Amino acid sequence: MSSVFEQGMNTGPLSENNAENISFLRVEKIAKEIKEKSFTDPETRVLFDQWLDEREAWSTKENTVRSQVIVCMEQAGIFAMAGQYEQALEFLRGADDIAYQEGDELSDLYDLIFNMATEIKELATASIENVREEEFQENLAPEVFLTPSPAEGKKIRKLKIGSIDLPTSLIVEEGRFRLNGKDTATNEGVIMSGREAITERGGIYKINHFNVTPGLLNEDGTSLDVKKALLKELESNLKIRVSAGNVRTAAIYATTSNPDEVTLFLENGYTAVSPDSLDEETRRVLKISKNEGTVLSRELKQQTMECVRMAKELALRTEGFPFAGITDEAYVSLKEIEFDDPDHMYSVETDPLLEKFERDGMKLILAKDDIDSPNMYFLPNGNEDSDRSEESLPPNYISIKDDMDDLLKNFLTLFKARFGKK
């Protein structure tokens, strides 16, 4: 890759810039860091971002289309040297689109882009054993798992994409899933597909494929907003499967070399994990090799069941917990009840009750562990009368503090996600 990339770096205005800032050795180092540590490694990301900030500052100063194209080509070269060919080609496509529109003025760059793309494709073919196995497996997938098609079945949901309400459906069959929809009037549609495996611990799902038709792309030609909407819709559908008892838990995995997609997943509750950290069964059924780039995961659990499990453990903590206070919304609600019941026949005064919690601490009472209608609440610590419901506070009233007990914090977070906040 180096010969073509060095040629690209010495094209046009680049050759006139500070050699230290654009040295080939510098980008080789960045590429090596990406390859060895992954793009999500903090130190690697700092190196890349510093370099990119300098290159974009140069492009802004030049204020030419040529400079924009060259920066795209440089990024393509870095990711190609890192062995992340898919992302490299993505940057080249962007450079190619801009150069093509400029015509003869950028014909030299257009030719160089073509040569770079050819070499990257050859490298990808030559190192096929190091490229993600599932990408090639998915090429053998039935067309219905690759191309958008109209929603089908009884459980059709509307997906908001821009100003369009697109009917979509989740179909799971023969170890594969697809979340897709297509507007028959415009032929515009979306699909997200991948693999499903049911194991003893629950369902695991691997996102392998996105396809968004041109008419649904953002104005800048990107698809991240649509991918985010698809990701949220997949999660909603899988939560329904979990709640219905189809699967006990749903763990979602994705692999990508696209830094923007990595950021998208991380910002939406996913965690970057090493392929080596995954158990052998997960790697085998989802075809995740040890040579993967960035692997991201998130687990969707049966929230009510998990709330009850944690509540049982917390209820055994006889020493109780320091009172964390209540949310502003909860305080308003308690005051409204107090106003409606001035004689306190069915309630207690809010402020004295909070003072009691503040003085004595709080303990969790699990009065009923029925999954369909659990009953759990907090009482002042030391209050042995668990029937004194007028002195209780529901979990969603309690504030979440950074320094509180980890299990308690996780319980309150999940409880509020399941039953709503106050």
N, C-alpha and C positions, 0 to 999 in steps of 0.2 A: 504494500500500500504506500510505502514511503516515497517511492519515485514520483508517482502521480501527485501525491499530496504536496510534496515539496515544490513541484512545478506549479501547483495551484497557489501556494503561498507566495511565490515569486512573480505572480501575475499582476500587472497593472500597478496601482498605487501602493500595494503592499510592499513592494521592493524599496519604497522610499521611506518606510517607517523605521522606528527604533528597533534594531535587530534583536535587542534583549527582550523586548516585549512580545515579539512574534516568533522567537527562535523556535526552530523545529524541535530542538531538545526539550523545550518547555512543554510543547503539546504532546511529545512522546511520553513525558513524565506523567502528564494528566491522564493520557490514555492507559498507561500502565497501572495507575492508581484505580481507575474505573474497572479495569479488567480484574485486578487482584482483590479489591476491597468492595466493589459495587458502587454504583452512582449514589446510593443513599448514605454511604459512609460520610460522616460530618466533615472530616478533614479533606476528603476527596471533593466534596461539594464546594467547600471554600476555595480550593484551588481552581476548580472549574469556573465558579462564579466570578472570581477575581479576574481570571483571564477573559471571560465573556464580557464583563463590564468594560474592560479596556478596549476590547475589539468593537463593542457597540458604541463606545465613546468616539473611537476613531471613525466609525461609519457615520455617526451623527455629524461629526466635524466635516467629513468629506461631502455629506449631503448628496450622494449620487446613488443611482440604482446599482451601479457596478459594485460599490462597497457593500451594499446589502447582500448581493449575491455571493460575494467572496466570504463574508462572515458565515453564511449558511454552508458554503463549501468547506470551510475550516472545521466547523462543527461536525460535518459528515466525516471528515478525515479522522478526527479524534475518536469518534465512536466506531469507525471501521477498524482502526488500529487496536481498539479495545475488544474487538471481536463481536461487537453488537451491530450486526449488519442491517438488521431491520430498521433500527433508529437512524443509522447512517444514510440508508436509502430514503428515509422520510425527509431528512434535511436536504438531500439532493433533489428530491421532487419539488420542494419549495424553491430551491435555487433555479431549477429548470423552468418552472412556471414563470418566474420573474424574467429570466434571461430570454425566454422565447418571446415574451411580449415586447421586449425591446428590439428584437429583430437583429439586423446587421451590426448595430452598435456594440452588441455583446456577443458576436459570433465566436470570438476566441474563447470566451468563457463557456459558451454553449457546447463547443466541441470538447472542452476539458471536462465538463460535467458528464458528458456521455462516456468519456474514457474512464473517469472515476467510477461511474455506475457499473460499467462493464467489469472492471477489476474487482469491485466489491462483490458482485454476483459470482465471479469465479472463485473468490476466496470463500464465500459462503458454501458453494458447491463442494470445494475441496475439503472443507472442514465440517462436513455434514454430521459427523459423529459428535461434534461439540455444539451443534446448534440444537435448540430445544426440540426434543423428540416429538412432543405432541403437535407441533406445528405441521410436521410432515404427516402425522397420523390424521390430523384434521383435514388434510387435503383429500383423504379417502372417505370423509364423512359424506352422507347423503346430501344432495343439494339443498334439501329443506332445512338443514342445519347451518347453511352458509349464506343463503340469500333471503332477504325479507319476504314474508308472505303474509296474507291476511290472518288476523286472529281467529282462533277456532275453539270449539268446546263450549262448556257452560260457564266457565269462570273467566269471562272477558272483562278486563279493567281498562279504564281510560288513562292514558299516559300523556301528561301535558308537556309538549315540546314547542316552545315559543308560543304562538297563538293557536296551535293545533292540538285538539284532543284526539290522540291516536288510539284506537282500540288495540289492546295487546293481550296476549295470553301466554302462560307458562305451560309448556308441554314437556313431560318427562317420559322417555321411553327407551328401552334397550340400552341403559347405561349412559344415555346422553340427555341433555336438556336444551331447550331453546326458549328464549323469551323474545317474542317477535310480534310485529304488527305491520300492516301495510294499508295505506289509503288507496282503495281501488280506483277512485276518481283521478288522483294525481300520480299514482304509481310510486309515491314516496313512502319509504318505510325504514324500519330498523330491525336489527336482530343482535342478540347476545346469546352465545351458545357455548357449550362445553360438556364436561363429563360429570356423571353422578355415580356415586358408589355408596351402598348402604352397608355399614359396618356395625359391630356390636355397640359402639358408642354413639352411633347416629349416622346421619347423612353427611357426606362430604361432596363438595361441588367445586369443580375447577373451571374457571372462565378461560376459554381458549380463543374466542373469536368475537369481534365486533364488526358490524357492517352498517353504515349509515348512508343512505342515498344522498346525492348532492343537494337536493332541495331542502333538506333538513339541517344542513350544516349552518354554523354561525355565519355572520356577515364576513368575518375574517377568514372563512374557509375551514375553520377548525371544528372538531366534533366533541370537545371535552364536556361541554354542557349537556349534550345529548347522552354521552356515556355516563355522566353522573346521574342523570334522570333514570337511565336504564339500570344502573347499579342499585339505586334506591328501590326501584320497582321489583328487581329480583329479590332484594332483601325482604320487602313486604310480602311477596308471594311465598318465600321460604318460611317466614314467620307464621303465615297461615298454615302451612304444611306441618310445622312443629306444633302449633296450638291444636290442630285437628288430630294430632297423634300419629300422623303418617310417618314422621321421624321424631326421634327424641331430641336431637339437636341438629343444627345445620351449620357445618363449618365451610366457609367459602375461601377458596384459594385463587390467586391470580399470579401470573408471572408476566413481566414486561421489561423491556429495555428502554422504553420511552420515559424520559425523566418527568414529562408533564403528567403522564398516567401514574407514575409512582407517587407524585405529589397528590394527585387526585385521590388515590386510595388512602394515603396516609392522613389526608385531611378529613376523611370520612370514616374514621374509626378502625382502619386496618393497621396491622403491625407487620413490619418487614422482618422476615425470619430467614435463617440459613437453611438451605436444603438439607444439610447434614443434621439439623435439629429435628427434622420430621421423622416420625417412626416409619419403619420399612413398609408397612402396609399402606400408609398414605401415599408414599412415593410410588409404590408399585401400581396401585389402582388408578392413580391420577397421572401416572407417567411423568413424574417430576424427577429429573435426573440431577445428579450432584453437580453438573455443570451449568445449572440454571443461573440466570442473572439475578434479578430481584424477585423474591417470592414474597407475596403479601397474603395475610390471612385475617379472617374475622370469624368468630363463632357466635351463632344465634341460638340461644337456649330457650327452652320452655320457661318463660319468665315467671309464671305463677309457681311452678314446681320449684324453681330455683329460689324464689322468695321464701317459700315455706321451709326449704332445706336450711337456708341461712338463718331464718327465724328460730328454728329448733335449736340450732347451735348457740345463738345469741341468748335465748331464753335460759340456757343453762349457766350463763354468767351471773351467778347470784350476787356478785359484788356490784353489778350494775355499771353504769357509765356516767361520766360527767355530762351535765346537761349542755347541749350545743345551741340552745335557743331555738326559736321558731322563725319562719319566714315572715316577711311583712304582710304577705297575702293571708297567711294563716292567722296572724294577729287581728287583721280586719275582720275575718270571718268569725273569730271568737267574740269579738266586740259586738258584732251584729246579733249573735245569739244572745249575748248578755242583755242587749237592748230590748230584744223581743221577749225576754224572760226576766223582767226587773226584780221579781221576788225570788229568783233563783230556785224555783221549785224543781226544775229539771236540769239545772246547770250550776256551775260555781263561778265566782267572780274570776275574771281572767287574770288580773295582775297578781292577786294573792296566790293563785295556782302556779303561775310562772315563777314567783318567788320561792315557792315550795320546791319546784323542780330544780331551781338554781341552787338551793341550799342542800337538798338531799341527793341530787343526781337523778338518773332515770334508769328504769329497767324495762326490758321488753317482755310482754305477756303474749303468748300464743294460745289464745282461748279455743281456737278451732283450726285444725290443720287440713281441713277438707280442701282439695285442690280447686274444686268448683267455686267455693265461697269461703275462703280462709278468713279468719278473724284474728287480727294482731294489733296491739297498741302499746303505748308506753304509759307507765305509771311512775309517780315519784318513788325513788328507791326507798325501801323500808316499809312501803305500804303493802301489807300482807293481804289486803282485801281486794282480790283481783276482780271482784264484781263491782267495785266502785268506778263504773264506767264514766261517771260525770267528772272524775278527776283524770281521765285518760286523754292522751294526745295521739292521734293517728300518725303513722310513720311519715306520711307525706307532708305533715306540718313541720317536722324537725329540719333545722338547717344542716347543711353538709359543710363540715370544716376540714381544712387540709390536714390538721394534726390529730383528727379523731382516729379511733381504732379502725384498722383497715377493713375488717369484716363488717363492722357497723357501717362504714362509709359505702362499701359495695352493696350492702343490703338496701340502704336508703336510696342509692342511685338507681338500683334495679326496681325497687318498689315504685318510685316516682315515674320511671319509664313505663311501668306496667299499669299503674292505677292513676297516674296523673299527679300534677304538682299542686301545691297550695301556696 
